[in-house]
Amino acid sequence: MTVVAALGLAVGCSSSVPGEALPDAGGQTPAAAGSAPTSPAGSAPTSAAGSTTTSATASTKAAPLADLLLTPAEFPPPFDAVVLPAQAVPMAAPDLVGVPRGATVDPADCAPPEQDYGPMGTVMAVGTDNASRSTISVELTRSETSLTKLEAQTEDCTSMKVTANGVTSTVTTVILPPSPINADQTLSLRRTVSTPSSATGGQTMLTLMAQVGDVRIAVTLMTFGATKPSTAPLDEAFTAAVQKVRAGS
C-alpha cells in the first residue's frame, strides 16, 4: 500500500459538495451538476494536446495555500478525509506521480520537476473510501511553470522505469482530454504503476489538474488492482477545489 493510501486510513468527517454528479460515460470523468463537463466537446481552446487555456486568473499569491485547500467537510461522500500534517506531505505527494522520493527514474529526463514540499509550497488533503479501497488526494502547490511544460514532458515520458528500495516499477502515463473547467490551464492524466511482485495488482491514478494564477491544483483518484469505483466524486472534488482557489478563500 502506498503512503497516500496508508495515510488516508486516518480519516475525519465528510459531507457532500453541492451539485449532483452525472453518471460515468465512456470511461471519462463525469461533471458535477452545475459545473462545466469534463468532456472536451464545447470546451475552451486547447493550447496543446491535453491542456486547456482559459481566462480565469485569480489573485491567490497573498493567500496561504492552507487557506485554499479543501477541508475534510468539503470532500464528496463516501470519502472521509484528513488534512495531512506538514511532515507527511513529502512522503505522500511523490506517490501521486508514481515516483517515491529518492527513486531512480529511467529515462532520467522523465523525473518529476523539483517541488517545494514545505507548507508554503505544497499542502494536501486525502480522502478514503474503505469500501472500494480508493483515495482522493487534493494537492495545492505554488508553481510559476505552466502546465504546458508538464504536458510536453509527459508526452515524451509515456513509459518509464522507477526503482525505489531495490524494486523496479513501470509507470505508464496517458494524456486524457482536458477538463474545460474555468481555470488558466487544465491537464488530465491517467498513470498506471505496475510492479511484478505487487500482490494488489498495481495502482492507477486518474489526475485532474488546473492552474489558477500561481496555484496548481491536482486532484487524484487512486485505485488498486481491478477496482474501478465511480469517478463522479473525483470530478466533484476537482470542481470544488478549483472554485475555492479561484475564490481566494
C-alpha positions in Angstrom: 0.0 0.0 0.0 1.3 3.4 -0.9 2.0 6.2 1.6 -1.1 8.1 0.3 -3.4 5.2 0.8 -2.0 4.4 4.2 -2.3 8.0 5.4 -5.8 8.1 4.0 -6.9 5.5 6.6 -6.7 8.1 9.3 -9.9 9.9 8.4 -12.2 12.7 9.6 -15.7 13.5 8.7 -17.0 14.4 5.3 -20.1 16.0 3.7 -21.4 16.3 0.2 -20.1 19.0 -2.2 -23.0 20.9 -3.7 -24.2 19.5 -7.0 -25.1 16.0 -8.2 -22.6 14.2 -10.4 -23.7 12.9 -13.7 -23.3 9.2 -14.5 -20.0 7.9 -15.9 -19.8 7.6 -19.7 -17.2 6.1 -21.9 -14.7 6.0 -19.0 -14.4 9.8 -18.9 -14.7 11.7 -15.7 -18.3 13.0 -15.2 -19.0 16.5 -14.2 -20.9 17.7 -11.2 -24.3 19.2 -12.0 -24.0 22.9 -12.4 -20.3 22.8 -13.3 -18.5 22.5 -16.7 -18.4 19.0 -18.1 -15.1 17.2 -18.4 -15.9 16.2 -22.0 -13.7 18.2 -24.5 -16.8 18.9 -26.6 -17.6 22.6 -26.4 -14.5 23.2 -24.2 -12.2 26.2 -24.3 -9.5 26.3 -27.0 -6.7 23.9 -26.3 -3.1 25.1 -26.0 -1.7 21.6 -26.6 -2.9 18.1 -27.0 -4.2 17.7 -23.5 -4.2 21.1 -21.9 -6.8 23.8 -22.0 -6.2 27.6 -21.5 -9.0 29.9 -20.4 -9.0 33.4 -18.8 -9.7 32.8 -15.1 -6.6 34.1 -13.4 -7.2 34.7 -9.7 -5.2 36.8 -7.3 -4.1 34.0 -5.0 -0.5 34.9 -4.2 -1.4 36.6 -0.9 -3.5 33.7 0.4 -1.7 30.8 2.2 -2.1 27.5 0.5 -3.6 26.0 3.6 -6.5 28.5 3.4 -7.2 27.5 -0.2 -7.2 23.7 0.4 -10.5 21.8 0.7 -11.4 20.9 4.3 -12.4 17.4 5.2 -16.1 18.5 5.3 -15.8 19.7 1.7 -14.9 16.2 0.3 -17.6 14.4 -1.5 -19.0 11.2 0.1 -18.2 8.4 0.6 -14.6 9.8 1.0 -13.7 10.5 4.7 -10.8 13.0 4.6 -8.0 14.4 6.6 -5.6 17.3 6.0 -2.1 15.9 6.0 0.4 17.3 8.5 3.4 19.1 7.0 5.8 16.2 7.8 3.6 13.7 5.9 3.4 15.8 2.6 6.9 15.0 1.4 6.2 11.2 1.7 2.6 11.3 0.2 2.9 13.7 -2.7 5.5 11.8 -4.7 3.3 8.7 -4.6 0.7 10.5 -6.7 3.1 10.5 -9.7 4.4 7.0 -9.1 7.9 8.2 -8.2 8.8 7.9 -4.5 11.3 10.3 -3.1 14.9 9.1 -3.7 13.8 6.8 -6.5 15.8 6.4 -9.7 14.0 7.2 -13.0 14.9 5.8 -16.4 15.0 7.8 -18.7 16.4 10.4 -16.3 14.7 13.3 -18.1 11.3 11.8 -17.1 11.9 12.5 -13.4 9.3 14.9 -11.9 10.2 18.5 -11.6 11.7 19.9 -8.4 9.0 20.7 -5.9 8.9 22.6 -2.6 7.3 20.3 -0.1 7.3 22.8 2.7 3.9 24.2 4.0 4.4 27.4 1.9 4.9 25.3 -1.3 2.7 22.2 -1.0 -0.4 21.3 1.0 -2.5 18.1 0.8 -5.8 16.6 2.0 -6.6 12.9 1.4 -10.0 11.2 1.5 -10.5 7.4 1.7 -13.3 5.2 0.6 -12.7 2.0 2.6 -15.3 0.0 0.7 -13.5 0.4 -2.6 -10.0 0.8 -1.2 -9.6 4.0 -3.2 -8.4 7.5 -2.2 -8.9 11.0 -3.5 -6.0 13.4 -2.9 -6.2 17.2 -3.3 -2.8 18.8 -3.7 -2.1 22.5 -4.0 1.3 23.8 -5.0 2.9 27.1 -5.8 4.2 26.9 -9.4 5.3 29.6 -11.9 5.7 26.8 -14.5 2.8 26.3 -17.0 1.0 23.0 -17.3 2.0 23.1 -21.0 5.6 22.4 -19.9 4.5 19.4 -17.8 2.4 18.1 -20.7 5.3 18.3 -23.1 7.4 16.3 -20.6 4.6 13.8 -20.2 4.3 13.3 -24.0 8.0 12.3 -24.1 7.6 10.0 -21.0 4.6 7.8 -21.6 6.6 4.9 -20.1 9.4 5.0 -17.5 11.1 2.7 -15.1 11.2 3.7 -11.4 13.4 2.0 -8.9 13.0 2.5 -5.2 14.3 0.3 -2.3 15.5 -2.2 -4.8 12.1 -2.7 -6.5 11.6 -1.6 -10.1 8.1 -0.5 -11.3 6.9 0.6 -14.7 4.9 3.9 -14.8 2.8 4.4 -17.8 1.0 7.7 -18.4 -1.8 8.6 -20.8 -2.9 12.2 -21.5 -6.7 12.4 -21.5 -9.0 15.1 -22.9 -8.7 18.1 -20.6 -11.4 19.4 -18.4 -12.9 22.7 -19.6 -13.3 24.0 -16.1 -12.8 27.7 -15.6 -9.0 28.0 -14.9 -6.0 29.4 -16.7 -4.9 25.9 -17.8 -6.0 22.3 -17.3 -4.5 18.9 -17.8 -5.8 15.4 -17.3 -3.6 12.3 -16.8 -4.0 8.6 -16.1 -1.0 6.9 -14.6 -0.6 3.2 -14.1 2.1 1.8 -11.8 2.9 -1.9 -12.4 5.2 -3.9 -10.1 5.9 -7.6 -10.9 5.9 -8.5 -7.2 2.8 -6.5 -6.2 0.1 -8.5 -4.5 -2.5 -5.8 -5.2 -2.0 -5.9 -9.0 -0.6 -2.4 -9.3 -2.2 1.0 -8.9 -3.9 3.6 -11.1 -4.0 7.3 -10.6 -6.5 9.5 -12.5 -5.4 13.1 -12.0 -7.2 16.3 -13.0 -5.1 19.4 -12.9 -5.7 23.1 -13.2 -3.6 26.2 -12.9 -5.1 29.4 -11.3 -2.6 32.2 -11.0 0.5 30.7 -9.4 -1.5 27.9 -7.7 -1.6 24.5 -9.2 -4.5 22.2 -8.2 -4.1 18.4 -8.7 -6.9 16.1 -7.6 -6.1 12.4 -7.9 -8.3 9.3 -7.6 -6.0 6.3 -6.7 -7.2 2.8 -7.1 -5.7 -0.6 -6.7 -5.8 -3.8 -8.9 -9.0 -4.2 -10.9 -11.1 -1.9 -8.7 -13.0 0.6 -10.7 -15.0 2.9 -8.5 -17.1 5.8 -9.8 -15.2 8.8 -11.0 -18.0 11.2 -10.1 -16.5 12.0 -6.6 -13.2 12.9 -8.3 -15.0 15.4 -10.5 -16.9 16.9 -7.6 -13.7 17.3 -5.6 -11.8 18.8 -8.5 -14.6 21.3 -9.2 -14.8 22.3 -5.6 -11.0 22.6 -5.3 -10.7 24.8 -8.3 -13.6 27.0 -7.3 -12.2 27.5 -3.8 -8.8 28.6 -5.2 -10.4 31.0 -7.7 -12.5 32.5 -4.8 -9.2 33.0 -3.0 -10.6 31.9 0.4 
